[in-house]
Every structure is written in C-alpha cells, then in structure tokens.
Amino acid sequence: MDKKTDLTLHSYGENGVAFKVTVEGESDMPFWKHDLKLDAVIALLNTVDVKDFFEDNKYEEFDKYMNEIQELLNAHREF
C-alpha cells in the first residue's frame, strides 16, 4: 500500500442536496484513489441497518436505493 492519503468527494444530488465525504486511508492508486473510494463505499454500506427502513415503513425508499446501486454496479461491469 501507498502512504496514507486524504480524499474529499463532493456530490450534488436530487433537489439540490449537497454532501461531502472525506476519507482517509491507504491507496495503491495514488493519483486516482479509486480503491480508497470503493473501500469507503463498502464501509458506508456496512453501516446501513436494513431493518430500520422496514421499521420506519421506508421499504420503498430502501428498494429505490438498492436499485440505483445495482444499476451502477451493472453499468461498471460492462467495461
């Protein structure tokens, strides 16, 4: 692994909602840091408790997110 690095991602979603994620870690891709991004995605997904969506009657919202994630994964597999 390369030395520890910081990565800050900015995104502007639906309805003008903006968020920023800062990740610190080691990357084997010092310029692009794509491996660090994917490590962050996995870590964030592991913090989601699916039962909370169901307890709050938000299962449709959960399905929407899962479908969007699946579409992104499928699109990236085409390469």
Secondary structure, DSSP 8 states (H G I E B T S, - for coil): ---EEEEEEEEE-GGG-EEEEEEEEE-S-TTT-HHHHHHHHHHHHTT--HHHHHHTT-HHHHHHHHHHHHHHHHHHHT-
